[in-house]
């Protein structure tokens, strides 16, 4: 008999079975999804890339033309949101789902990520590590929990960054990563990378430095205030979007985490949750449809919704999704998800208040 955990859906308590590799085989799950949904279309991918970049350019032009403090708050939110949408396009490039050609993926990955100060290859390789080890307490790269003892022994400054300011620290994460993880996304010598990946990392780091240099020049030439209004504030709106969405993908009291050897790829890939972002869902390319993405990251974003319908039929009640409002889900996770027990093969988030 399957173990269950409790999920709150629209104020209704629902018992959900924990994903178990004895239930599901990767091949069976793949066979449940039509083959054509795994195929990328360069035409469709380019459409979304140029759609996002065109909207970003139009918003930038409007801000320059209006130069109005009444418009700037609207501009900051919209521009930061479309920076985030552009990141998701680069995210497809990183997974190889933008096109079947690696050089096309890398080219448009840099065009998508460098303008928003993400080192494409450094992030891509780190993100691959995350996907290969999702739900693994020892090896996961992103938004992994720490044990209760580790939590209690954290320095106060680290606690503030990790549990209070985590929506803003993505730039810091790129440089120094997070507790228990050493290495930088910018340095080819980082333990994130293999020797064969070092040239790629250098390429992305040099691109990032060139973008920083361009922004510095623009700030000197046209004034820091203009740089702040037109780029820096939207950039941090993007950072909040990125952090909020990825945090909510992997931080919930219903998500199991596994200690080796209890972990395997299928159980780990199912250790995430689908959420709806309402009107923003199509804007950020349905990335809230996350369970199917973690199992089959080669599915391009424009096929996620259809693929998810088939996957949900195959998984039944083991497909983890929530209809809670994003802000309610965030507040619950913010308060209830601080650490996992020191012992146990399968563990869940908890907090001092629970």
C-alpha positions in Angstrom: 0.0 0.0 0.0 1.3 3.5 -0.8 2.1 6.0 1.8 0.2 9.3 1.6 0.8 12.9 2.4 -1.7 15.7 2.8 -2.2 18.4 0.2 -4.5 21.3 0.6 -6.6 22.1 -2.5 -9.0 25.0 -2.3 -9.4 24.5 1.4 -10.1 20.8 0.9 -7.7 18.3 2.4 -6.7 15.6 -0.1 -4.6 12.6 0.6 -2.0 12.1 -2.1 0.2 9.0 -2.6 3.9 9.5 -2.6 5.5 8.8 -6.0 7.2 5.4 -5.9 9.5 4.0 -8.5 7.8 0.6 -8.0 4.7 2.2 -9.5 6.2 4.1 -12.5 8.8 3.3 -15.0 10.3 6.1 -17.1 9.6 4.2 -20.4 5.9 3.8 -19.5 5.6 7.4 -18.7 7.2 8.4 -21.9 5.0 6.1 -23.9 2.0 7.8 -22.4 2.9 11.1 -24.2 2.6 11.3 -28.0 6.0 11.3 -29.7 5.4 14.5 -31.6 5.2 16.5 -28.3 8.8 15.8 -27.7 9.8 17.4 -31.0 11.0 21.0 -31.1 10.2 23.4 -33.9 12.9 26.0 -34.7 10.1 28.2 -36.2 8.0 28.1 -33.0 11.0 28.6 -30.7 12.2 31.6 -32.8 8.7 33.1 -32.7 8.7 33.1 -28.9 12.3 34.5 -28.8 11.4 37.4 -31.1 8.1 37.9 -29.4 9.7 38.4 -26.1 12.6 40.5 -27.4 10.2 42.7 -29.4 8.0 43.4 -26.4 11.1 44.2 -24.3 12.2 46.6 -27.0 8.8 48.2 -27.2 8.6 48.7 -23.5 12.0 50.2 -23.4 11.1 52.6 -26.2 7.9 53.6 -24.4 9.8 54.3 -21.2 12.3 56.5 -23.1 9.5 58.3 -25.0 7.2 58.9 -22.0 9.9 59.4 -19.4 7.2 59.6 -16.7 7.3 58.6 -13.1 3.7 57.7 -13.5 4.6 55.1 -16.1 7.8 53.8 -14.6 6.3 51.5 -12.0 4.2 49.8 -14.8 7.3 49.6 -16.9 9.4 48.1 -14.2 6.9 45.3 -13.5 6.2 44.6 -17.2 9.8 44.7 -18.3 11.0 42.5 -15.5 8.2 40.1 -16.3 9.3 39.8 -19.9 13.0 39.5 -18.8 11.7 36.5 -17.0 9.9 35.2 -20.1 13.1 35.6 -22.1 14.9 33.6 -19.5 12.5 30.8 -20.0 13.3 30.8 -23.7 17.0 30.5 -22.8 16.0 27.8 -20.4 14.6 25.8 -23.3 18.0 26.4 -25.1 19.8 25.0 -22.0 17.7 21.8 -22.2 18.2 21.4 -25.9 14.4 21.8 -26.5 14.8 25.1 -28.4 16.0 23.2 -31.5 17.7 19.9 -32.3 20.9 21.8 -33.2 23.3 22.4 -30.3 24.9 25.5 -31.9 21.4 27.0 -32.4 20.6 26.3 -28.8 23.8 27.8 -27.5 23.6 30.9 -29.8 20.1 31.8 -28.8 20.7 30.7 -25.2 23.4 33.4 -25.0 21.2 36.0 -26.8 18.4 35.2 -24.2 20.5 35.0 -21.0 23.5 37.4 -21.5 21.3 40.6 -21.6 19.7 39.6 -18.3 23.1 38.8 -16.7 22.9 35.1 -16.6 26.0 33.2 -17.6 24.4 30.8 -20.0 26.7 27.8 -19.9 27.5 28.1 -16.2 23.8 28.2 -15.4 22.9 25.5 -18.0 25.4 23.0 -16.5 24.3 23.8 -13.0 20.7 23.4 -14.0 21.4 20.1 -15.6 22.9 18.9 -12.3 19.6 20.0 -10.6 17.5 18.0 -13.1 19.7 14.9 -12.9 19.4 14.9 -9.0 16.0 16.5 -8.3 14.8 15.4 -4.8 18.2 14.1 -3.8 19.1 15.6 -0.4 22.8 15.1 -1.1 23.1 16.1 -4.7 20.3 18.4 -5.8 21.6 21.8 -6.8 18.6 24.2 -6.5 16.2 24.9 -3.6 17.2 21.8 -1.7 16.4 21.6 2.1 18.9 21.2 4.9 18.6 19.1 8.0 17.2 20.5 11.3 20.6 20.3 12.9 22.2 22.2 10.0 19.5 24.8 10.1 20.1 25.3 13.9 23.8 25.7 13.3 23.5 28.2 10.4 25.1 31.6 10.9 22.5 34.3 11.4 23.6 36.1 8.2 23.1 32.9 6.1 19.7 32.4 7.7 18.6 35.9 6.7 19.8 35.4 3.1 18.3 31.9 2.7 15.0 32.3 4.6 14.2 36.1 4.5 15.9 37.6 1.4 15.9 34.5 -0.9 13.8 36.2 -3.6 16.7 38.6 -4.2 19.9 36.6 -3.9 20.0 34.9 -7.3 22.9 37.1 -8.4 24.8 36.0 -5.3 23.9 32.4 -5.9 25.6 32.6 -9.3 28.8 33.7 -7.6 28.9 31.6 -4.5 26.0 29.1 -4.7 24.5 28.1 -1.4 25.1 26.2 1.9 27.0 22.9 1.4 27.8 23.9 -2.2 31.1 25.5 -3.3 32.1 26.9 -6.6 31.0 29.7 -8.9 29.0 29.7 -12.1 31.6 32.0 -13.7 34.9 30.1 -12.9 35.9 27.2 -15.2 37.8 25.8 -12.2 34.5 25.3 -10.3 33.7 21.8 -9.2 30.4 22.3 -11.1 32.2 21.7 -14.4 34.1 19.0 -16.1 37.4 19.8 -18.0 35.6 19.5 -21.3 33.1 22.2 -20.3 35.7 24.8 -19.3 35.9 26.6 -22.7 32.1 26.9 -22.7 32.1 28.4 -19.2 34.8 30.9 -20.3 32.7 31.9 -23.3 29.6 32.7 -21.2 31.7 34.4 -18.5 33.3 36.7 -21.1 29.9 37.4 -22.6 28.6 38.3 -19.1 31.6 40.6 -18.5 31.0 42.3 -21.9 27.3 42.9 -20.9 28.4 44.4 -17.5 30.9 46.6 -19.4 28.2 47.8 -21.7 25.9 48.6 -18.8 28.7 50.4 -17.0 29.4 52.5 -20.1 25.7 53.4 -20.5 25.5 54.3 -16.8 28.5 56.7 -17.2 27.4 58.1 -20.5 23.7 58.6 -19.7 23.7 58.7 -15.9 23.2 56.1 -13.2 19.6 57.2 -12.6 18.7 56.3 -16.2 20.4 53.0 -15.9 18.5 52.4 -12.6 15.1 53.3 -14.1 15.5 51.5 -17.4 17.5 48.4 -16.5 18.5 47.8 -12.9 15.0 47.8 -11.3 13.4 45.7 -14.1 16.4 43.3 -13.6 15.5 42.8 -10.0 11.9 42.3 -10.8 13.1 39.5 -13.1 15.2 38.1 -10.2 12.1 38.0 -8.0 10.1 36.3 -10.7 12.9 33.7 -11.2 13.3 33.1 -7.5 9.6 33.0 -6.7 8.7 30.5 -9.4 11.6 28.2 -8.9 11.1 28.3 -5.1 7.5 27.3 -5.5 8.4 24.5 -7.9 10.4 22.8 -5.2 9.3 24.1 -1.8 6.1 22.7 -0.3 5.2 20.5 2.6 3.8 17.9 0.2 7.0 17.3 -1.7 9.1 14.3 -0.6 12.9 14.5 -0.4 15.0 11.4 -0.5 18.3 10.3 1.0 20.4 7.9 -1.0 20.0 5.0 -1.7 16.2 5.6 -1.4 16.4 8.1 -4.3 16.0 7.3 -8.0 15.5 9.5 -11.0 11.7 8.9 -11.4 10.9 9.5 -7.7 13.1 12.6 -7.8 11.6 14.0 -11.0 8.1 13.6 -9.4 9.3 15.6 -6.4 8.0 18.9 -7.7 4.6 20.5 -8.1 2.5 22.1 -10.7 1.1 25.6 -10.0 -0.9 28.1 -12.0 0.2 31.7 -12.3 -3.1 32.8 -13.8 -2.7 35.4 -16.6 1.1 35.2 -16.3 1.1 31.5 -17.3 1.2 32.1 -21.1 3.5 35.0 -20.6 6.2 32.9 -18.9 5.6 30.1 -21.3 3.7 27.7 -19.0 6.7 26.9 -16.9 4.4 26.4 -13.9 3.6 23.1 -15.6 6.6 21.7 -13.9 6.1 18.0 -13.2 6.2 16.9 -16.8 9.1 19.3 -17.5 11.2 17.6 -14.8 10.5 14.1 -16.0 11.0 15.0 -19.7 13.0 18.2 -20.0 13.4 17.8 -23.8 9.7 18.8 -24.3 9.6 22.4 -25.5 7.6 24.8 -23.5 4.9 25.2 -26.1 4.1 21.5 -25.8 4.0 21.3 -22.0 0.3 21.8 -21.5 -0.7 19.1 -23.9 2.0 16.7 -22.7 0.9 17.3 -19.1 -2.7 16.1 -19.9 -1.3 12.8 -21.0 1.1 12.5 -18.1 -1.6 13.3 -15.5 -3.6 10.4 -16.9 -0.7 8.1 -16.5 0.2 9.3 -13.0 -3.3 9.6 -11.5 -3.2 10.9 -8.0 0.5 10.8 -7.9 0.7 13.9 -10.1 1.3 16.7 -7.6 -0.4 19.9 -8.4 -2.0 22.8 -6.4 -4.8 25.2 -7.2 -3.9 27.5 -4.3 -3.3 31.1 -5.1 0.4 31.8 -5.6 0.6 34.2 -2.7 -1.2 31.7 -0.3 1.2 29.0 -1.4 4.2 31.3 -1.0 3.2 32.4 2.5 2.6 28.8 3.6 6.0 27.6 2.3 7.7 30.7 3.7 6.4 29.8 7.2 6.4 26.0 7.1 9.4 25.0 4.9 12.7 25.6 6.8 14.3 22.2 7.2 13.8 18.4 7.0 14.4 15.8 9.8 17.9 14.7 10.5 17.0 11.1 9.9 14.7 9.2 7.5 15.0 7.9 4.0 12.0 10.0 2.8 11.5 13.3 4.5 9.3 16.4 4.2 9.8 20.1 5.0 9.0 21.3 8.5 9.7 24.3 10.7 10.1 25.3 14.3 6.5 26.4 14.4 5.1 23.0 13.3 
